[in-house]
Amino acid sequence: MSQFTSGPVLSALDAITEAQKIAFAPILFQTAWCLRETGLLAFFDQHPEGASTEMAAAACDLTPYAAGVLLDMGVSGAIIYTHTNGYSLSKVGHFLLHDKMTRINMEFTQNVCYQAMGHLLESIREGKPAGLKVFGDWATIYPALSQLPEPAKTSWFDFDHFYSDNAFATALPHVQALQPKHLYDVGGNTGKWALMCAAADPELQVTLVDLPQQLALAQVNIEAAGLSDRVRGHAADLLHAETLPGEADVWWMSQFLDCFSEEQVVTILRLIRRSMKPEARVCILELFWDRQPFEAASFSLNATSLYFTCLANGNSRFYHSKVMTRCLREAGFKIDDEIDHIGRGHTLLIASPC
């Protein structure tokens, strides 16, 4: 797509203006956060005719000074605009206040990433998630998810589920068409996909393959759904396991392989390749930054890749689709089908052993 292959033509003045926006971007983000959290965005949303600083300050229990500095930076950030009656809410401000995706992205950035990103350069140089130390002493974030402090824990799971859950309903018919009797949910997280599959097919057996800490989280949901007889867990560290049980007809991975480096992706796929039945299929649901229909989506994915760098494990990311194709080929798979535009920008790859 054109936005990935050629940059905008800017004058020197426009370019230096954009450079200043980048230089102060963290301050603009915090301004947007404060405008939302103090109630200023909601106040102006209710006053489309515009209102003064003093009116807004009084309504939001702020001093005129506090409201004024936020509103003026809001004007510079196109969140607020000046009005004959004082200030008013822009379209950008409207979406910051009302758009669910934007809210979830902001809370993930604020509560999970913001403080940690001060350690990004260290992570880049060392290949380790140096920012994770703001939450605790772990090698990667995955065993720590159930132990993250609030509000980081809720923000992490809200972010993860917002994007994956939306794609599940669309992906389900493609998986059902393969007529599996037993499905492995590799990296099953809290078990939402496993439970959806089990509910859709009362004959289906499902096994979640994940770290013990993650299986403990999923087990609570499995028991609550009354599906313990058909949905079970198999604890495994896929980077160190020599083999896995091989009963599955479909091996499902949703937003899982982006949690690993390219070399690790190949290692995991090779493990699955030597463990699986010859007639079984691998289904990979992933977000590829080059397959996005909108520039903002690619921007968001590439930004989130730096969360993987700084917080998750130091060596993974959202990949270009060609990278995943190469990894599958190196691990001994061929792609049978690929379906784009699932959910909010996912691609479903269906592969079989060569």
C-alpha positions as CSV (number, residue, x, y, z in Angstrom):
1,M,0.0,0.0,0.0
2,S,1.2,3.5,-0.8
3,Q,1.6,4.6,2.8
4,F,4.1,1.9,3.3
5,T,6.2,2.5,0.2
6,S,6.6,6.3,0.0
7,G,6.8,9.1,2.5
8,P,4.9,12.4,2.3
9,V,6.4,15.3,0.5
10,L,6.9,18.0,3.1
11,S,8.4,21.5,3.0
12,A,11.2,22.2,5.3
13,L,8.8,24.3,7.5
14,D,6.3,21.4,7.6
15,A,9.0,18.9,8.4
16,I,10.4,20.9,11.3
17,T,6.9,21.5,12.6
18,E,6.3,17.7,12.6
19,A,9.7,17.3,14.4
20,Q,8.5,19.6,17.2
21,K,5.3,17.5,17.6
22,I,7.5,14.4,18.1
23,A,9.8,16.2,20.5
24,F,6.8,17.1,22.8
25,A,4.6,14.1,22.0
26,P,4.8,12.6,25.5
27,I,3.6,15.9,26.9
28,L,0.7,16.0,24.4
29,F,-0.3,12.4,25.4
30,Q,-0.4,13.4,29.1
31,T,-2.4,16.4,28.2
32,A,-5.0,14.3,26.4
33,W,-5.0,11.9,29.4
34,C,-5.6,14.8,31.8
35,L,-8.2,16.4,29.7
36,R,-10.1,13.2,29.8
37,E,-9.5,12.2,33.4
38,T,-10.4,15.7,34.8
39,G,-13.7,15.7,33.0
40,L,-12.8,18.6,30.7
41,L,-13.5,16.6,27.5
42,A,-16.8,15.5,28.9
43,F,-17.7,19.1,29.9
44,F,-17.0,20.5,26.4
45,D,-18.8,17.6,24.9
46,Q,-21.9,18.8,26.8
47,H,-21.3,22.4,25.7
48,P,-21.0,22.4,21.9
49,E,-21.8,26.1,21.9
50,G,-18.4,26.7,23.7
51,A,-17.5,27.8,27.2
52,S,-15.0,29.8,29.1
53,T,-12.0,28.6,31.0
54,E,-13.6,29.7,34.2
55,M,-16.8,27.8,33.5
56,A,-14.9,24.6,32.7
57,A,-12.7,24.9,35.7
58,A,-15.6,25.4,38.1
59,A,-17.5,22.4,36.6
60,C,-14.4,20.1,36.8
61,D,-13.2,21.3,40.3
62,L,-10.0,22.8,38.8
63,T,-8.4,26.1,39.2
64,P,-8.6,28.4,36.1
65,Y,-4.8,28.1,35.8
66,A,-5.0,24.2,35.7
67,A,-7.8,24.2,33.2
68,G,-6.1,26.9,31.1
69,V,-2.8,25.2,30.6
70,L,-4.5,21.9,29.6
71,L,-6.9,23.6,27.2
72,D,-4.2,25.7,25.5
73,M,-2.1,22.6,24.9
74,G,-5.3,20.9,23.8
75,V,-5.7,23.6,21.2
76,S,-2.1,23.0,20.0
77,G,-2.8,19.3,19.8
78,A,-6.1,19.7,17.9
79,I,-8.1,18.2,20.8
80,I,-9.7,21.5,21.6
81,Y,-10.3,24.6,19.5
82,T,-10.9,28.2,20.3
83,H,-14.4,29.4,20.1
84,T,-16.1,32.8,20.3
85,N,-17.3,31.8,23.7
86,G,-13.9,30.4,24.8
87,Y,-13.2,26.8,23.9
88,S,-15.0,23.9,22.2
89,L,-14.4,20.2,21.6
90,S,-12.8,19.1,18.3
91,K,-13.5,15.9,16.4
92,V,-10.2,14.5,17.7
93,G,-11.4,15.3,21.3
94,H,-14.7,13.6,20.5
95,F,-13.0,10.4,19.6
96,L,-10.6,10.6,22.6
97,L,-13.7,10.7,24.8
98,H,-16.1,8.3,23.0
99,D,-14.2,5.9,20.9
100,K,-13.7,2.5,22.7
101,M,-10.6,1.6,20.7
102,T,-8.9,4.9,21.4
103,R,-9.8,4.6,25.1
104,I,-8.4,1.1,25.4
105,N,-5.2,2.1,23.5
106,M,-4.7,5.1,25.7
107,E,-5.2,3.1,28.9
108,F,-2.7,0.5,27.7
109,T,-0.2,3.2,26.9
110,Q,-0.7,5.1,30.2
111,N,-1.0,2.1,32.6
112,V,1.3,-0.4,31.0
113,C,3.8,1.3,28.7
114,Y,4.3,4.9,29.7
115,Q,6.7,4.6,32.6
116,A,8.5,1.6,31.1
117,M,9.2,3.3,27.8
118,G,11.8,5.4,29.6
119,H,13.9,2.2,29.4
120,L,13.4,1.6,25.7
121,L,17.0,2.5,24.6
122,E,18.3,0.0,27.2
123,S,16.0,-2.6,25.8
124,I,17.1,-1.9,22.2
125,R,20.7,-2.2,23.1
126,E,20.5,-5.2,25.4
127,G,17.7,-7.2,23.7
128,K,15.9,-7.5,27.1
129,P,12.6,-6.1,28.3
130,A,14.3,-3.5,30.6
131,G,11.1,-1.6,31.1
132,L,9.5,-4.6,32.9
133,K,11.4,-3.7,36.0
134,V,8.9,-0.9,36.8
135,F,6.5,-3.7,37.7
136,G,8.7,-6.4,39.1
137,D,11.7,-8.7,38.7
138,W,10.7,-11.0,35.8
139,A,12.5,-12.2,32.7
140,T,9.4,-11.7,30.5
141,I,5.9,-10.3,31.2
142,Y,4.0,-13.5,30.4
143,P,4.4,-15.4,33.7
144,A,3.7,-12.1,35.5
145,L,0.4,-11.2,33.9
146,S,-1.7,-12.5,36.8
147,Q,0.5,-10.6,39.2
148,L,0.7,-7.2,37.5
149,P,-0.5,-4.4,39.7
150,E,-3.7,-2.5,38.9
151,P,-4.6,-0.7,36.7
152,A,-1.8,-2.3,34.5
153,K,-3.3,-5.8,34.8
154,T,-6.8,-4.8,33.7
155,S,-5.4,-2.5,30.9
156,W,-3.3,-5.3,29.5
157,F,-6.1,-7.8,29.3
158,D,-8.6,-5.2,28.0
159,F,-6.1,-4.3,25.2
160,D,-5.3,-7.9,24.3
161,H,-9.0,-9.1,24.3
162,F,-10.3,-6.0,22.4
163,Y,-8.3,-7.0,19.3
164,S,-8.4,-10.8,19.5
165,D,-12.0,-11.3,20.7
166,N,-13.4,-9.2,17.8
167,A,-11.7,-11.5,15.3
168,F,-12.8,-14.8,16.9
169,A,-16.4,-14.8,15.6
170,T,-15.3,-14.2,12.1
171,A,-12.5,-16.8,12.3
172,L,-14.6,-19.5,13.8
173,P,-16.5,-20.6,10.6
174,H,-13.1,-21.0,8.8
175,V,-11.9,-23.3,11.6
176,Q,-15.2,-25.2,11.8
177,A,-14.9,-25.9,8.0
178,L,-11.9,-28.0,8.8
179,Q,-14.2,-30.3,11.0
180,P,-11.8,-30.8,13.9
181,K,-12.6,-33.3,16.6
182,H,-9.8,-32.1,18.8
183,L,-8.4,-28.6,18.8
184,Y,-5.2,-27.4,20.5
185,D,-5.3,-23.7,21.6
186,V,-1.6,-22.9,21.8
187,G,-1.0,-19.9,23.9
188,G,-4.6,-20.0,25.1
189,N,-4.4,-17.1,27.5
190,T,-7.6,-16.8,29.5
191,G,-9.4,-19.5,27.4
192,K,-11.9,-17.3,25.5
193,W,-11.2,-18.9,22.1
194,A,-11.2,-22.4,23.6
195,L,-14.6,-21.8,25.3
196,M,-16.1,-20.3,22.1
197,C,-15.1,-23.3,20.1
198,A,-16.4,-25.7,22.7
199,A,-19.7,-23.9,22.9
200,A,-20.1,-23.9,19.1
201,D,-19.5,-27.6,18.8
202,P,-20.7,-29.8,21.7
203,E,-18.6,-32.8,20.4
204,L,-15.3,-30.9,20.2
205,Q,-12.5,-31.6,22.6
206,V,-10.1,-28.6,23.3
207,T,-6.7,-28.6,24.9
208,L,-5.1,-25.3,26.0
209,V,-1.3,-25.5,25.7
210,D,0.4,-22.7,27.7
211,L,2.5,-21.8,30.7
212,P,1.2,-23.1,34.0
213,Q,0.5,-19.5,35.2
214,Q,-1.7,-18.9,32.2
215,L,-3.5,-22.2,32.5
216,A,-4.4,-21.3,36.1
217,L,-6.1,-18.1,34.8
218,A,-7.9,-20.1,32.1
219,Q,-9.1,-22.8,34.5
220,V,-11.2,-20.4,36.4
221,N,-13.1,-19.5,33.3
222,I,-13.4,-23.1,32.1
223,E,-14.9,-24.1,35.4
224,A,-17.3,-21.1,35.4
225,A,-18.5,-22.1,31.9
226,G,-19.1,-25.7,33.0
227,L,-16.8,-27.1,30.3
228,S,-14.1,-28.9,32.3
229,D,-15.1,-32.2,30.8
230,R,-14.2,-31.0,27.2
231,V,-11.7,-28.2,27.8
232,R,-8.4,-29.0,29.5
233,G,-4.9,-27.7,29.9
234,H,-1.5,-29.0,29.0
235,A,1.3,-27.1,30.7
236,A,4.3,-26.5,28.5
237,D,7.1,-24.1,27.7
238,L,7.2,-24.3,24.0
239,L,10.7,-22.9,23.7
240,H,12.1,-25.8,25.7
241,A,9.7,-28.7,25.1
242,E,11.0,-31.6,23.0
243,T,7.6,-32.8,21.9
244,L,3.9,-32.2,22.6
245,P,0.8,-34.5,22.6
246,G,-0.4,-35.0,19.1
247,E,-4.1,-35.7,19.1
248,A,-5.2,-32.4,17.6
249,D,-6.7,-32.0,14.2
250,V,-6.3,-28.2,14.4
251,W,-3.4,-26.4,16.1
252,W,-4.7,-22.8,16.8
253,M,-2.5,-19.8,17.6
254,S,-4.0,-16.4,18.0
255,Q,-1.8,-13.4,18.6
256,F,0.7,-15.9,20.0
257,L,3.7,-16.1,17.6
258,D,4.1,-12.3,17.8
259,C,5.3,-12.9,21.3
260,F,8.5,-14.5,20.0
261,S,11.6,-13.7,17.9
262,E,11.8,-15.0,14.4
263,E,14.2,-17.8,15.5
264,Q,11.8,-18.7,18.3
265,V,8.8,-18.7,15.9
266,V,10.6,-21.2,13.8
267,T,11.5,-23.3,16.8
268,I,7.9,-23.4,18.0
269,L,6.5,-24.3,14.5
270,R,9.1,-27.0,14.2
271,L,8.0,-28.4,17.5
272,I,4.4,-28.5,16.3
273,R,5.4,-29.9,13.0
274,R,7.1,-33.0,14.6
275,S,4.3,-33.4,17.2
276,M,1.3,-33.1,14.9
277,K,-0.6,-35.7,12.9
278,P,0.2,-35.6,9.1
279,E,-3.3,-34.6,8.2
280,A,-3.7,-31.9,10.9
281,R,-3.7,-28.2,10.1
282,V,-2.2,-25.2,11.8
283,C,-4.3,-22.0,12.0
284,I,-2.5,-18.8,12.8
285,L,-4.5,-15.6,13.5
286,E,-2.1,-12.7,13.5
287,L,-2.0,-8.9,13.0
288,F,0.5,-8.0,10.2
289,W,1.4,-4.4,9.9
290,D,1.7,-4.6,6.1
291,R,-1.9,-6.0,5.7
292,Q,-3.7,-3.1,7.3
293,P,-6.2,-1.1,5.3
294,F,-5.6,2.1,7.3
295,E,-2.4,3.9,8.1
296,A,-3.4,4.4,11.7
297,A,-3.7,0.7,12.2
298,S,-0.1,0.1,10.9
299,F,1.1,3.0,13.1
300,S,-0.6,1.3,16.1
301,L,0.9,-2.1,15.4
302,N,4.4,-0.7,15.0
303,A,4.1,1.2,18.2
304,T,2.9,-1.9,20.0
305,S,5.9,-3.8,18.7
306,L,8.0,-1.5,20.9
307,Y,5.9,-2.7,23.9
308,F,7.2,-6.2,23.1
309,T,10.7,-4.8,22.9
310,C,10.6,-2.8,26.2
311,L,8.2,-4.8,28.3
312,A,7.2,-8.2,27.0
313,N,10.4,-10.0,26.2
314,G,12.8,-7.8,24.3
315,N,12.9,-9.7,21.0
316,S,9.4,-10.0,19.5
317,R,7.0,-7.8,17.5
318,F,4.1,-7.6,15.1
319,Y,5.6,-9.0,11.9
320,H,5.4,-8.2,8.2
321,S,3.4,-11.0,6.6
322,K,6.4,-12.1,4.5
323,V,8.3,-12.9,7.7
324,M,5.7,-15.3,8.9
325,T,5.4,-16.9,5.5
326,R,9.2,-17.5,5.6
327,C,9.1,-18.9,9.2
328,L,6.4,-21.4,8.2
329,R,8.4,-22.5,5.1
330,E,11.5,-23.0,7.2
331,A,9.6,-25.0,9.7
332,G,8.2,-27.4,7.1
333,F,4.8,-26.0,6.3
334,K,3.0,-24.7,3.3
335,I,0.2,-22.2,3.4
336,D,-3.2,-23.6,2.2
337,D,-5.2,-20.4,2.6
338,E,-4.9,-16.9,3.9
339,I,-7.8,-14.6,4.8
340,D,-7.3,-10.9,5.4
341,H,-9.6,-8.3,7.1
342,I,-10.8,-10.6,10.0
343,G,-11.9,-8.5,12.9
344,R,-10.0,-5.3,13.3
345,G,-7.2,-6.2,10.8
346,H,-6.2,-9.8,11.5
347,T,-5.1,-12.3,8.9
348,L,-5.9,-16.0,9.3
349,L,-3.2,-18.4,7.8
350,I,-4.1,-22.0,7.4
351,A,-1.1,-24.2,6.9
352,S,-0.3,-27.9,6.5
353,P,2.9,-30.0,6.8
354,C,4.9,-30.2,3.5
